[in-house]
Amino acid sequence: MKRLLKAGSVAAATVAILPAVAAYRAARAVFGPGRAFPGWSQAFALVPGTTGAYLRRAFYARVLPRCGADSWIGFAAILSHPTAVIGRGVYVGPFCSLGDVTLEDDVLLGSHVSVVNGSAQHGTDRFDVPVRDQPGVWPRVTIGRDTWVGDRAVVMADVGAHCVIGAGAVVTNPVPDYAVAVGIPARVVRYRPAPPGAGVAVAAAR
């Protein structure tokens, strides 16, 4: 019965978002995806409860490169780039902010987590040009499979698979697989035990 109810909810959400998908695609054709996408993300972010989560997943599954089955995107979570990739079984907590990112399967993000594209999005060397007009770099950020990121963390660099990022941590440098990283800036404090067969790769990362 639970499976049938879930399937029915998915189907209802899919039907409900079709007009929004059509409107987004029309706006994308006129303004480009970078300008058309954020407003729709913000609108769907404000739908509360389980209904909102189903509607968001249904919408993103049709406009992003990938939004996997059983993913859950919480209330007021904002996606700012139409190139974001959300894997299967991903959980994005309330009030998260995601840039041009890849969240691989089974990633968990606590509430108020920000995943941003590096720490040099604006140049700061010149004083005759406003910071907003100085060129920066925007590297895509990937969070690896089965990684848990605690509440209010800020992730600016790639995080490997099977990691734990502590609440409030600020990740400024890549974090290797199986690492537990905490603090500002985040530092690896230990490694989770790797399963048999992963030892060589983990040893190389350390």
C-alpha positions in Angstrom: 0.0 0.0 0.0 2.8 2.4 0.9 4.5 1.8 -2.4 1.2 2.4 -4.3 0.7 5.7 -2.4 4.2 6.8 -3.2 3.8 5.9 -6.9 0.5 7.8 -7.0 2.1 10.9 -5.4 5.0 10.8 -7.9 2.5 10.6 -10.8 0.4 13.4 -9.4 3.4 15.6 -8.9 4.6 14.9 -12.5 1.3 16.0 -14.0 1.1 19.1 -11.7 4.5 20.4 -12.8 4.1 20.0 -16.6 2.8 23.6 -17.1 5.7 24.9 -15.1 8.1 22.9 -17.2 6.6 24.2 -20.4 6.8 27.8 -19.1 10.4 27.3 -18.0 11.4 25.9 -21.4 9.8 28.9 -23.1 11.6 31.3 -20.9 14.8 29.4 -21.4 14.5 29.7 -25.2 14.1 33.5 -24.8 16.4 34.4 -22.0 18.8 31.5 -21.7 18.9 28.9 -19.0 21.1 30.9 -16.6 18.5 33.6 -16.3 15.4 31.6 -16.6 16.2 28.8 -14.1 16.8 30.6 -10.7 13.3 32.1 -10.5 11.6 28.7 -11.0 13.9 27.2 -8.4 13.0 29.9 -5.9 9.3 29.5 -6.6 9.3 25.7 -6.0 11.5 26.1 -3.0 8.7 27.9 -1.1 6.1 25.0 -1.4 6.1 23.4 2.0 5.9 19.9 3.3 6.0 16.6 1.5 4.0 18.1 -1.4 6.8 20.6 -2.0 9.4 17.9 -2.0 7.5 15.8 -4.6 6.9 18.8 -6.8 10.6 19.9 -6.6 11.8 16.5 -7.5 9.4 16.2 -10.4 10.3 19.6 -11.8 14.1 19.1 -11.4 13.9 15.6 -13.0 12.7 17.3 -16.2 14.9 20.3 -16.3 18.2 19.3 -14.8 20.7 16.9 -16.4 19.8 14.5 -13.6 17.6 14.4 -10.5 17.6 10.9 -9.2 14.8 8.8 -7.9 14.1 9.0 -4.2 16.0 12.3 -3.9 14.5 14.8 -1.4 15.0 18.5 -1.7 13.9 20.3 1.4 11.9 23.5 1.9 13.6 26.8 0.8 16.6 24.9 -0.7 17.7 27.0 -3.7 19.5 25.6 -6.8 21.1 28.5 -8.7 22.4 26.7 -11.8 20.5 24.6 -14.4 23.5 22.4 -14.7 23.3 21.0 -11.2 23.3 17.2 -10.9 21.5 15.4 -8.1 22.0 11.7 -7.7 19.7 8.9 -6.5 18.7 8.9 -2.9 20.2 12.4 -2.2 18.8 14.4 0.7 19.1 18.2 0.6 18.0 19.8 3.9 16.0 22.9 4.4 17.5 26.3 3.4 20.4 24.8 1.5 22.0 26.8 -1.3 23.6 24.9 -4.2 25.6 26.3 -7.1 27.0 24.5 -10.1 27.4 21.2 -8.3 27.2 17.4 -8.6 25.8 15.5 -5.7 26.5 11.8 -6.3 24.2 9.1 -5.1 23.2 9.0 -1.4 24.7 12.3 -0.4 23.2 13.9 2.7 23.2 17.6 3.2 22.0 19.0 6.6 20.1 22.2 6.8 21.5 25.6 5.8 24.4 23.9 3.9 26.0 26.0 1.1 27.8 24.4 -1.8 29.5 27.1 -3.7 31.8 27.2 -6.7 35.2 27.9 -5.2 36.5 30.7 -3.1 37.7 33.0 -6.0 34.5 33.9 -7.7 35.5 37.6 -7.8 38.9 39.1 -8.4 40.2 41.4 -5.6 43.6 42.6 -6.9 42.4 45.9 -8.4 41.1 49.0 -6.6 40.1 50.9 -9.7 37.4 48.4 -10.6 34.6 47.3 -8.3 35.0 43.8 -7.0 31.7 42.7 -8.7 33.3 43.6 -12.1 36.6 41.8 -11.5 36.9 38.4 -13.2 36.9 35.2 -11.1 36.9 31.5 -11.5 33.9 29.2 -10.8 35.0 25.5 -10.6 32.3 22.9 -10.5 32.1 21.2 -7.1 31.4 17.5 -6.7 30.4 15.8 -3.4 31.1 12.1 -3.6 28.7 9.2 -3.0 27.4 8.5 0.5 28.9 11.6 2.0 27.2 13.4 4.9 27.6 17.2 5.3 26.5 18.6 8.6 24.3 21.6 9.2 25.6 25.1 8.1 28.7 23.8 6.5 30.1 25.7 3.5 31.7 23.5 0.8 33.9 25.3 -1.7 35.9 22.4 -3.0 35.4 18.7 -4.1 34.6 16.2 -1.3 35.3 12.5 -1.9 33.0 9.5 -1.4 32.0 8.2 2.0 33.1 11.3 3.8 31.8 13.1 6.9 32.0 16.9 7.0 31.3 18.4 10.4 28.6 20.9 11.2 29.7 24.5 10.5 32.9 23.4 8.7 34.2 25.4 5.8 35.8 23.2 3.1 38.3 25.2 1.1 40.5 22.4 -0.2 39.6 19.0 -1.7 38.7 16.3 0.9 39.7 12.7 0.0 37.5 9.6 0.2 36.5 8.2 3.6 37.8 11.4 5.4 36.2 13.0 8.4 36.8 16.8 8.2 35.9 19.5 10.7 36.6 23.1 11.5 37.3 26.4 9.8 39.0 25.8 7.5 38.1 22.1 7.4 40.9 19.7 8.3 40.9 15.9 8.1 40.9 14.6 11.7 40.5 10.9 10.8 39.4 8.4 8.2 36.4 6.1 8.2 37.4 2.4 7.9 37.4 1.5 4.3 35.8 -1.7 3.1 37.9 -4.6 1.8 39.4 -3.9 -1.6 39.5 -0.1 -1.2 42.7 0.0 0.8 45.0 0.9 -2.1 43.0 3.9 -3.2 42.5 5.2 0.3 46.2 4.8 1.2 47.1 6.8 -1.9 44.6 9.6 -1.0 46.2 9.8 2.5 
